[in-house]
C-alpha cells in the first residue's frame, strides 16, 4: 500500500497514536506533514525528526500538497479524536478525497509482520503493551511497537527493528478502532464501562471486545484477566489462558509479594515457567497485574525467563503513568494518566499502600463531558478514597460542551467534605497556601502542564 506514497499528511499528528505513525513514516523516508491544535512535546519531537507541522485548522497546506503532487502519492490519515467540525476534514470530505483512519493504516502495517500481538482493555493496556514490547526488544525476538505512552527507556512511543517477525500494538477500543486488527495473540486487561458516547451502553462495549477476540487468527493466543466482565466465546482453535494477581486459580498468577524499601518483590507462576524474586522499578499494585500479563505472554511466545526478569527490572516506566516527580522527606508529587474510575481507584490504593503516613491530595481533571456525565457517581466513589480532592474544569478534548455537565456533577456526589472546585488559574496559589505533602495530578487532558510549576513551588518551600 505504501510503495507509491511519497508524502504523508496526518490530521491530529500530535496525538500519541498518530505521532507513532509519523515516526514510522519518517523512518521510511516519507515526507511527513501534519496538523495539530497545539504545540506539544510530541509535535516538537516530530519537528526535530523532520516533520512539517502547522497549528491552524485551515486546509491551505493540504491544498498545496495536492496541487503540487500526484494525489496517488499522498497518504492522508486522521484520528477520530479530531472533531468532525474540523475545517480540514470538512474540505477533504467536500472534495471526496480519500482519507484513512489511523487504525486502518495500523492494520496495513501489522499485515507486514508474521505475529501481531494486540493489547486491549479499558485500562492497563499502555503499560502492559509497553512492558511486552520492552521485553521482546531485549530478547532475540525483537519487535516493532506502536504504543500509547512515552517509554522512558526509549523516550518514545515507537520501537522499530528491521529484522523481526513481531509487532506489538496497543489496541484502542475507542471508536471500535481495535476491530481493524487481526492478531496472532491478544491480551485483554479490563472491560469496564467507558466510551459510552460511542457504544451507547455497556453491553455493546462488551460485544465489541467479543468481536475483538473473534479476530484472533487460527491457532492464536488469548491471555485474559480473571475475572473480567464478559466471557469470551472462542473458536476451538484459539488457545486461551487467564491471569490474576488475586486468584491462584488463574493459569498465571503472582505469589510471595513483599515490599522492600518501597518497591515490590514477587514471583510469577505460569504453566510454562516460574520467575522468582522479580523487583521492578515501577510502583503501584496495579502495575504488578500489568507486569504479570506482559511476562506471561512473553513466556508463551517463547522468551527466556531470565531475559524477561532482566527486562522487567530495568524497565523505567512510562511518562504520566504513576510517574514520581518528587519524593523526599517533605513532599511527594506523582503524575498519573488515570481518567477512568477504576484507574483512579487503583492508583489511589497503590499510593496509599506505599505512602501510608502521608495525607493525599488528588488534583483531578475530568476528561470528556460524556465520560463525566456517564460515570459521575463512579468518579466520586473513587475520589472519595483520597484525603483531599481538588477538581479542575473538564478537559473537553474532541467534544462539544454538553449543557449542564461540569465538574460539579462529580463534586456534588463526593462524600468527603474536604473537596474543592478549583479554576486552573487558582490552582498554584492554592498549593502555595496549603503546601500538601502528597500530591497526585491525575487525568488524560493537560493537567500535567502544572507539574513543573508545582515542582518549583515545592522546591522553594
C-alpha positions in Angstrom: 0.0 0.0 0.0 2.8 2.4 0.8 5.2 1.8 -2.1 3.8 4.7 -4.2 3.5 7.0 -1.2 5.9 9.9 -1.1 4.0 12.3 1.2 2.1 11.5 4.4 -0.3 14.1 5.9 -1.6 13.4 9.4 -4.6 15.3 10.9 -4.0 15.3 14.7 -0.3 14.5 14.3 0.5 15.3 17.9 -1.7 12.6 19.4 0.0 9.7 21.0 -1.1 7.2 18.3 -0.7 9.5 15.4 2.8 10.6 16.4 4.0 7.0 16.4 2.7 6.6 12.9 4.5 9.8 11.9 7.8 8.4 13.3 7.2 5.2 11.3 6.9 7.1 8.0 9.7 9.4 8.8 11.9 6.4 9.4 10.8 5.0 6.0 11.9 8.2 4.3 8.5 9.7 3.6 7.9 13.4 3.7 5.7 13.9 6.7 3.3 16.9 7.2 0.6 17.4 9.7 -1.9 19.5 11.6 -2.4 19.7 15.4 -4.3 22.2 17.5 -1.4 22.8 20.0 2.3 22.7 20.2 3.3 19.8 22.4 6.3 17.6 23.4 5.2 15.2 20.7 5.0 17.8 17.9 8.3 19.3 19.0 9.9 15.9 18.7 8.4 15.2 15.3 9.6 18.6 14.0 13.1 17.7 15.2 12.8 14.5 13.2 11.9 16.4 10.1 8.1 16.7 10.1 6.4 19.9 9.0 3.5 20.8 11.2 1.0 23.7 11.2 -1.3 24.7 14.1 -4.2 26.4 12.3 -7.2 24.4 11.3 -7.2 25.6 7.7 -6.8 23.4 4.6 -4.1 25.5 2.9 -1.2 23.1 3.5 -3.0 20.0 2.2 -4.4 22.0 -0.8 -0.9 23.0 -1.8 0.4 19.4 -1.4 -2.4 18.1 -3.6 -1.9 20.8 -6.2 1.9 20.3 -6.5 1.9 16.5 -6.3 0.1 13.5 -7.7 -2.7 12.6 -5.3 -1.8 8.9 -5.7 1.5 9.7 -3.9 -0.2 11.3 -0.9 -1.5 9.4 2.1 -3.9 11.3 4.3 -4.6 9.9 7.8 -6.9 11.2 10.5 -7.7 10.3 14.1 -11.3 10.1 15.3 -10.2 12.3 18.1 -10.3 15.2 15.7 -13.8 16.9 15.8 -16.0 16.4 12.7 -16.3 20.2 12.6 -12.6 20.5 11.6 -12.2 22.7 8.6 -9.5 20.5 7.2 -11.7 17.4 7.5 -14.7 19.2 6.0 -12.7 20.4 3.0 -11.3 16.9 2.3 -14.8 15.4 2.5 -16.3 18.0 0.3 -13.7 17.3 -2.3 -14.2 13.5 -1.9 -10.5 13.0 -1.3 -9.7 9.6 0.2 -8.6 9.7 3.8 -7.8 6.8 6.2 -8.4 6.3 9.9 -5.3 5.7 12.0 -6.5 2.2 12.8 -6.8 1.3 9.1 -3.1 2.3 8.5 -2.0 0.5 11.6 -3.7 -2.7 10.3 -1.8 -2.4 7.0 1.5 -2.0 8.8 0.7 -5.0 11.0 -0.1 -7.1 7.9 3.6 -6.9 7.1 4.5 -8.9 10.2 4.1 -12.6 10.9 3.0 -12.1 14.5 0.8 -9.2 15.7 0.4 -9.0 19.4 -2.6 -6.7 20.3 -3.1 -5.5 23.8 -6.6 -4.2 24.6 -8.5 -3.1 27.7 -10.3 -0.1 29.1 -7.3 0.4 31.4 -3.8 -1.1 31.8 -3.2 -1.6 28.1 -0.5 1.1 27.7 1.7 -0.2 30.5 1.1 -3.9 29.5 1.9 -3.4 25.8 4.9 -1.2 26.6 6.3 -3.8 29.0 5.8 -6.6 26.5 7.4 -4.6 23.7 10.4 -3.8 26.0 10.8 -7.5 26.9 10.7 -8.6 23.2 13.1 -5.8 22.3 15.5 -7.1 24.8 15.2 -10.7 23.6 16.2 -12.5 20.4 12.6 -12.0 19.2 13.0 -8.2 18.8 9.8 -6.3 17.7 8.3 -3.2 16.2 5.8 -1.4 18.5 3.2 1.3 18.4 2.4 2.3 22.0 0.1 4.7 23.8 2.7 6.3 26.0 6.2 7.6 26.0 8.5 4.9 27.3 11.3 6.4 29.4 13.8 3.7 28.3 13.4 4.9 24.7 11.9 8.4 25.2 9.5 7.3 22.5 6.1 5.7 21.9 7.5 3.8 18.9 10.1 1.0 18.7 11.5 -0.3 15.4 13.7 -3.2 14.4 14.4 -4.1 10.8 14.6 -7.9 11.2 11.7 -9.1 13.3 8.5 -11.1 12.8 6.8 -9.4 15.8 4.8 -6.2 16.2 3.2 -5.1 19.4 0.3 -2.7 19.2 -1.9 -1.0 21.8 -5.4 -1.9 20.6 -7.7 1.1 21.2 -11.4 0.3 21.8 -12.4 4.0 21.2 -14.5 4.3 18.0 -14.1 0.5 17.7 -10.6 1.0 16.2 -9.3 -2.3 17.5 -11.7 -4.2 15.3 -9.4 -3.4 12.4 -6.7 -5.6 13.8 -6.2 -9.3 13.1 -3.9 -10.6 15.7 -1.8 -13.7 16.3 -2.0 -13.1 20.1 -4.1 -10.7 22.2 -4.2 -9.6 25.8 -7.4 -8.2 27.4 -6.6 -6.3 30.6 -10.1 -4.9 31.6 -13.6 -4.4 30.2 -15.1 -1.7 32.3 -17.8 0.8 31.2 -16.2 3.5 29.1 -16.7 5.4 25.8 -20.5 5.0 26.2 -20.8 8.0 23.9 -19.6 5.7 21.2 -21.2 2.4 22.3 -24.5 3.6 23.7 -24.4 1.1 26.6 -22.1 -1.3 28.4 -23.4 -4.4 26.6 -22.4 -3.0 23.3 -18.9 -2.3 24.6 -18.6 -5.9 25.8 -19.9 -7.1 22.5 -17.1 -5.2 20.8 -14.5 -6.9 22.9 -16.1 -10.2 21.9 -15.7 -9.2 18.2 -12.0 -8.3 19.0 -11.4 -11.8 20.3 -13.1 -13.2 17.2 -10.4 -11.6 15.0 -7.6 -13.7 16.6 -6.1 -15.8 13.8 -6.5 -19.7 13.9 -4.1 -21.3 16.4 -3.6 -17.9 18.0 -3.5 -17.0 21.7 -5.7 -15.0 24.1 -4.5 -14.0 27.5 -7.3 -12.5 29.6 -7.6 -11.2 33.1 -9.6 -13.2 35.6 -12.3 -12.3 36.5 -13.4 -10.0 33.7 -16.7 -8.5 32.7 -17.5 -10.8 29.8 -17.0 -14.5 28.9 -15.2 -14.7 25.5 -16.7 -17.2 23.1 -13.5 -18.5 21.5 -13.1 -20.8 18.4 -11.7 -24.2 19.5 -8.5 -23.5 17.5 -7.7 -20.5 19.8 -5.7 -21.1 22.9 -6.8 -19.2 26.0 -5.1 -18.5 29.3 -6.1 -16.4 32.3 -4.1 -14.2 34.6 -4.7 -12.7 38.0 -2.8 -11.1 40.9 -5.5 -12.2 43.3 -6.7 -15.6 42.1 -4.3 -18.5 42.2 -7.0 -20.5 40.2 -5.9 -18.4 37.2 -3.4 -20.0 34.8 -0.9 -17.3 35.5 -0.6 -15.6 38.9 1.7 -13.8 41.3 2.9 -15.2 44.6 5.1 -14.2 47.6 4.5 -10.4 47.3 6.5 -8.2 49.6 7.6 -4.6 49.8 11.3 -3.8 50.2 12.4 -0.2 50.5 9.1 0.9 48.9 9.4 -1.5 45.9 7.6 -4.7 45.3 9.3 -8.1 45.1 7.3 -11.2 43.9 7.2 -14.4 41.9 5.3 -15.1 38.7 3.8 -18.5 38.3 2.7 -19.7 34.8 2.1 -23.1 33.1 5.4 -22.6 31.3 7.9 -21.3 33.9 8.2 -19.7 37.3 10.1 -16.4 37.5 11.3 -15.8 41.1 12.2 -12.7 43.0 11.3 -10.0 40.5 12.0 -6.5 41.7 10.7 -3.9 39.2 11.5 -0.2 39.4 7.9 0.9 38.6 5.5 1.4 41.5 1.8 0.6 42.0 -0.1 -2.6 42.9 -2.0 -2.3 39.6 1.4 -2.5 37.8 2.0 -6.0 39.2 -1.0 -7.0 37.2 0.4 -5.4 34.0 3.8 -7.0 34.6 2.2 -10.4 35.1 0.3 -10.1 31.8 3.3 -8.9 29.8 5.6 -11.6 31.3 3.1 -14.4 30.9 2.6 -13.5 27.2 6.4 -13.3 26.7 6.8 -16.7 28.2 4.0 -18.0 26.0 5.9 -16.6 23.0 9.0 -18.5 24.0 11.1 -15.7 25.5 13.7 -16.9 28.0 12.6 -16.3 31.6 15.9 -14.7 32.6 15.6 -12.2 29.8 12.1 -11.4 30.9 13.2 -10.8 34.5 16.0 -8.6 33.5 13.8 -6.5 31.1 11.2 -6.0 33.8 13.7 -4.9 36.3 15.3 -2.4 34.0 12.0 -1.0 32.7 12.0 2.7 33.7 8.2 3.2 33.2 6.1 5.4 31.1 5.6 9.2 31.3 2.4 10.1 33.1 1.9 6.5 34.4 2.4 6.5 38.1 5.2 9.0 37.3 7.0 10.0 40.5 8.3 13.6 40.1 9.4 14.4 43.6 9.8 12.0 46.6 11.7 13.3 49.6 11.2 13.6 53.4 9.0 16.7 52.9 7.0 16.2 49.7 5.8 13.6 47.2 4.5 14.6 43.8 3.1 11.9 41.4 1.6 12.5 37.9 -0.8 9.9 36.5 -2.9 9.5 33.4 -5.8 7.9 35.2 -9.0 9.1 33.7 -11.4 6.2 34.4 -12.9 5.5 37.9 -11.2 2.0 38.1 -7.9 3.5 37.2 -8.3 6.3 39.8 -9.2 3.7 42.4 -6.2 1.5 41.6 -3.8 4.4 41.6 -5.0 5.9 44.9 -5.0 2.5 46.6 -1.4 1.8 45.4 -0.2 5.2 46.6 -1.8 4.7 50.0 0.0 1.4 50.4 3.3 2.9 49.5 2.9 6.2 51.5 0.5 5.2 54.4 1.5 8.1 56.7 1.1 10.9 54.2 -2.1 12.9 53.6 -3.0 12.6 50.0 -4.3 15.5 47.8 -5.6 14.5 44.4 -5.8 17.1 41.7 -8.2 15.6 39.1 -9.1 17.0 35.7 -12.1 15.1 34.3 -11.6 14.1 30.6 -14.6 14.5 28.3 -18.1 15.8 29.0 -19.7 12.5 28.0 -17.5 10.4 30.3 -18.2 12.8 33.2 -21.9 12.5 32.6 -21.9 8.8 32.3 -19.6 8.0 35.2 -20.0 10.9 37.7 -21.1 8.6 40.5 -18.2 6.2 39.9 -15.7 9.0 39.8 -17.0 10.4 43.1 -16.7 6.9 44.7 -13.1 6.5 43.5 -12.0 10.0 44.5 -13.6 9.6 48.0 -10.6 7.4 48.8 -8.3 10.4 48.8 -7.8 12.7 51.9 -8.4 15.8 49.8 -9.8 16.3 46.3 -9.3 19.3 44.0 -11.5 19.2 40.9 -10.4 21.2 37.9 -12.8 22.0 35.0 -13.5 19.3 32.4 -10.9 18.9 29.6 -13.2 18.6 26.5 -10.7 17.1 24.0 -12.7 16.3 20.9 -16.1 17.1 22.4 -18.5 20.0 22.3 -19.9 21.1 25.6 -22.9 19.2 27.0 -25.3 21.5 28.7 -25.3 21.1 32.5 -22.3 18.8 32.5 -19.4 20.3 34.6 -17.0 19.0 37.3 -19.7 19.9 39.8 -21.5 16.7 38.8 -18.7 14.8 40.4 -18.2 17.3 43.2 -21.8 17.0 44.4 -21.5 13.2 44.7 -18.2 13.2 46.7 -19.0 12.4 50.3 -15.6 13.6 51.6 -16.1 17.2 52.9 -12.5 18.1 52.1 -13.3 18.8 48.4 -12.8 21.8 46.3 -13.8 23.1 42.8 -10.8 25.0 41.6 -10.3 27.0 38.4 -6.9 26.4 36.7 -5.7 29.9 37.4 -6.3 29.4 41.1 -4.5 26.1 41.5 -0.9 27.2 42.0 -1.9 29.8 44.6 -3.9 27.1 46.4 -0.8 24.8 46.5 1.4 27.7 47.8 -1.0 28.3 50.6 -1.8 24.7 51.6 1.6 23.0 50.9 0.2 19.5 50.5 2.7 16.7 51.5 1.5 14.2 48.9 0.1 15.5 45.6 -1.3 13.4 42.7 -2.1 15.2 39.4 -4.5 13.0 37.6 -6.3 13.0 34.2 -5.9 12.4 30.5 -6.0 16.0 29.5 -3.4 18.7 30.0 -3.2 18.6 33.8 0.5 17.6 33.5 1.2 21.2 32.4 1.1 22.1 36.1 3.9 19.6 37.0 6.8 21.9 36.5 5.2 24.9 38.3 4.2 22.7 41.2 7.7 21.3 41.4 9.1 24.8 41.5 6.7 25.7 44.4 7.6 22.6 46.4 11.3 23.0 45.8 11.2 26.6 47.1 9.4 25.7 50.4 
